[in-house]
């Protein structure tokens, strides 16, 4: 969602929130793998703030014990319990918002 580095406005988070406002009927699920959260623990808070500033419904959740790519069957980091949980949450989001 971010433009190229040299094209970013001074306040990239504000620009992100402004773009999100154009989708005011949308709901979002951000499933964050544990290892990504450990590498950048502030990122989820930045996302939460951007969604809140845009008055958008969003679930931002860290999946403990899951590594980046955990939902892809056959990958080295596949985590069946975490993947099933993520898919269940995504399907619930679809059911709620696409019905």
Secondary structure, DSSP 8 states (H G I E B T S, - for coil): ----GGG--S-HHHHHHHHHHTTTT-EEEEEEEHHHHHH-TTHHHHHHHHHHHTT-EEEEEEETT--TTTTSTTSTT--HHHHHHHHHHHHHHHHHHH-
